[in-house]
Amino acid sequence: MTTGGGDRHSAGPPQAGEIRRTRRLPRIPDALYLRNMRAPLRAWLLTAALLSGCGGPAAGPAPQSPEPDSPVQLCTKLISYWAEQDLTGGKWAGLDWEQKGLSNEQYALYSDIVQAARAEQRRHGTDAALTWIRRRSAERCKATNGATGSSENWRPPA
């Protein structure tokens, strides 16, 4: 090992003022770059797409997408979920009504339901309160047709 100068074969990090030379990497041929592979790649993807669509007699109809939830179903799911989170101290229970995706009217229902569920929890326990939340959310959302009327930002499902 030489002092100060820059022995390329010395172990460890370079010392102050020492410059080590590194070997140059070999040049990658242009044929290996993706930009030069666009045409063959496109041809391969097109072939794969065409062959995968040829199912013959075993291929059946495409699966049907599920029906979208009605405003009443959405209201019930939102209010019962967030009320349960609030009652059990869930991680996101402290979000405001907009962050929870509630309309103004849904938030009013949610507040009433949570307040009453806390009383139910004190009297009969958490499990009874959670069951009460699900039942009461469905009843109140059905009675208000989804409680979407007061929200300026709400749009019916397409």
C-alpha positions as CSV (number, residue, x, y, z in Angstrom):
1,M,0.0,0.0,0.0
2,T,1.4,3.4,-0.9
3,T,0.9,6.5,1.2
4,G,-1.3,9.3,0.0
5,G,-1.2,8.4,-3.7
6,G,-4.1,6.3,-4.7
7,D,-3.4,2.7,-4.8
8,R,-6.3,1.3,-6.7
9,H,-6.2,-2.0,-4.9
10,S,-6.3,-0.7,-1.3
11,A,-9.2,-1.8,0.8
12,G,-11.6,0.6,2.5
13,P,-12.9,4.0,1.6
14,P,-10.6,6.6,-0.1
15,Q,-8.6,8.8,2.2
16,A,-8.8,12.6,2.0
17,G,-7.3,13.9,-1.2
18,E,-7.1,10.4,-2.7
19,I,-8.7,9.8,-6.0
20,R,-9.5,6.3,-7.2
21,R,-10.0,5.4,-10.8
22,T,-12.9,3.1,-11.6
23,R,-13.3,0.8,-14.6
24,R,-15.7,1.9,-17.3
25,L,-18.7,-0.4,-17.8
26,P,-19.1,-1.9,-21.2
27,R,-21.5,-0.1,-23.6
28,I,-24.9,-1.7,-23.8
29,P,-25.8,-2.4,-27.4
30,D,-28.7,-0.3,-28.8
31,A,-30.7,-3.5,-29.6
32,L,-31.1,-4.1,-25.8
33,Y,-32.9,-0.8,-25.2
34,L,-36.7,-0.9,-24.9
35,R,-37.1,1.9,-27.5
36,N,-35.7,-0.4,-30.1
37,M,-38.0,-3.2,-29.0
38,R,-41.3,-1.3,-29.5
39,A,-42.3,-3.0,-32.7
40,P,-41.6,-6.6,-31.6
41,L,-43.1,-5.9,-28.2
42,R,-46.3,-4.5,-29.8
43,A,-46.5,-7.5,-32.1
44,W,-46.1,-9.9,-29.2
45,L,-48.8,-8.0,-27.1
46,L,-51.2,-8.0,-30.0
47,T,-50.7,-11.7,-30.6
48,A,-51.2,-12.5,-26.9
49,A,-54.4,-10.4,-26.8
50,L,-55.8,-12.0,-29.8
51,L,-55.0,-15.6,-28.7
52,S,-56.4,-15.0,-25.2
53,G,-59.7,-13.9,-26.7
54,C,-60.2,-17.2,-28.7
55,G,-61.9,-19.3,-26.1
56,G,-64.0,-21.4,-28.4
57,P,-67.1,-23.2,-27.1
58,A,-65.9,-23.3,-23.5
59,A,-65.9,-19.5,-23.2
60,G,-69.1,-18.2,-21.5
61,P,-70.6,-14.8,-21.3
62,A,-68.7,-12.1,-19.4
63,P,-69.6,-11.9,-15.7
64,Q,-72.2,-9.3,-14.8
65,S,-71.0,-6.4,-12.7
66,P,-72.9,-6.0,-9.4
67,E,-75.8,-3.6,-9.2
68,P,-74.8,-0.2,-7.7
69,D,-76.1,0.5,-4.2
70,S,-79.2,2.6,-3.9
71,P,-78.9,5.9,-1.9
72,V,-80.6,4.1,1.0
73,Q,-78.1,1.3,1.0
74,L,-75.2,3.7,0.7
75,C,-76.6,5.8,3.6
76,T,-77.0,2.7,5.7
77,K,-73.5,1.4,5.0
78,L,-71.9,4.8,5.7
79,I,-73.7,5.7,8.8
80,S,-73.5,2.2,10.4
81,Y,-69.8,1.9,9.5
82,W,-68.8,5.3,11.0
83,A,-71.1,5.0,14.0
84,E,-69.5,1.6,14.8
85,Q,-66.0,3.1,14.3
86,D,-66.9,6.0,16.7
87,L,-68.4,3.6,19.3
88,T,-65.4,1.2,19.3
89,G,-62.8,4.0,19.1
90,G,-61.6,3.0,15.6
91,K,-58.5,4.6,14.1
92,W,-60.4,7.0,11.8
93,A,-63.3,7.8,14.1
94,G,-62.2,11.5,14.5
95,L,-62.7,12.4,10.9
96,D,-65.2,15.1,10.0
97,W,-68.4,14.5,8.1
98,E,-66.9,15.4,4.7
99,Q,-63.9,13.1,5.2
100,K,-66.3,10.4,6.1
101,G,-68.3,11.0,2.9
102,L,-71.5,12.0,4.6
103,S,-74.0,14.5,3.4
104,N,-75.2,17.1,5.8
105,E,-78.4,15.2,6.4
106,Q,-76.6,11.9,6.9
107,Y,-74.3,13.6,9.4
108,A,-77.3,14.7,11.4
109,L,-78.6,11.1,11.4
110,Y,-75.1,9.8,12.3
111,S,-74.8,12.2,15.3
112,D,-78.3,11.1,16.6
113,I,-77.5,7.4,16.2
114,V,-74.1,7.6,17.9
115,Q,-75.5,9.5,20.8
116,A,-78.3,7.0,21.3
117,A,-75.8,4.1,20.7
118,R,-73.6,5.3,23.6
119,A,-76.6,5.1,25.9
120,E,-77.4,1.6,24.6
121,Q,-73.7,0.6,25.1
122,R,-73.8,1.8,28.8
123,R,-77.1,-0.2,29.4
124,H,-76.5,-3.4,27.4
125,G,-72.8,-3.5,26.3
126,T,-71.0,-2.9,23.0
127,D,-72.3,-5.9,21.1
128,A,-75.9,-4.8,21.7
129,A,-75.0,-1.2,20.7
130,L,-73.4,-2.3,17.5
131,T,-76.5,-4.4,16.6
132,W,-78.7,-1.4,17.5
133,I,-76.6,0.9,15.2
134,R,-77.1,-1.4,12.2
135,R,-80.8,-1.7,12.7
136,R,-81.4,2.0,13.4
137,S,-79.2,3.2,10.5
138,A,-81.2,1.1,8.1
139,E,-84.5,2.4,9.5
140,R,-83.5,6.1,9.5
141,C,-81.9,5.9,6.1
142,K,-85.0,4.3,4.6
143,A,-87.3,6.8,6.3
144,T,-85.2,9.7,4.7
145,N,-84.7,8.0,1.3
146,G,-80.9,8.0,1.8
147,A,-80.7,11.4,3.5
148,T,-79.0,13.0,0.5
149,G,-81.2,16.0,0.0
150,S,-79.2,18.6,1.9
151,S,-75.8,17.9,0.4
152,E,-74.7,20.3,-2.2
153,N,-72.0,17.9,-3.4
154,W,-74.0,14.7,-3.6
155,R,-74.7,13.3,-7.1
156,P,-76.9,10.2,-7.7
157,P,-75.0,7.1,-8.9
158,A,-74.6,6.9,-12.7
